[in-house]
Amino acid sequence: MAGHSGFNSCPKCKVLGEKSERTQNVFAFPNDHATYLRTDQGTWDYANMARRIGGSVNGMRFPSALFNIVFNLISSTSIDFMHCIHLGVVKKLLKLWTDSSFSDEPFSLRTHLEALESCIKGIRPPHFIQRLPNSIKECLAHWKASEYRSFLFSYALPMLQKVIDPVYFHHYLT
């Protein structure tokens, strides 16, 4: 299958990736049209077709040896939690809440940044969290996936409950 930075690199569907306008080496998979899911048999057929023609068919270049080991290769694998949730959803939410370009939006927490900063500076994380929390205001662009994970599972609820509108807090919880 195509690598993680290829046009057909989604392991679950056949949506063509689009290159990011900002950087030409990042692929996004838009969900603005009908999504056709990959099937185990279809992927096997594409791999065999690719081998016959000597090229790539829907992201497959040749049959993988994993097809001999894993019975249902496509349906048995999961989507990467770190990239989808931590570096995807949580990062996007924090950007929407704190970025100055969204300060006029009703969900913006831009006016509460100082309160969020004092909360995050006062956090004493449990022993299983390796990274101390960094500043949201100054370091958010450089946060690692583990920091987003810690925010999601440990810091977000007590921090957001104090500053976010109850409607948006309830939406965050559900």
Helices and strands as residue ranges (DSSP letters): E 18-19, E 27-28, H 40-53, H 66-69, H 81-81, I 82-90, H 91-98, G 100-102, G 110-112, H 113-121, H 136-139, G 140-142, H 145-150, I 151-155, H 156-163, H 166-173
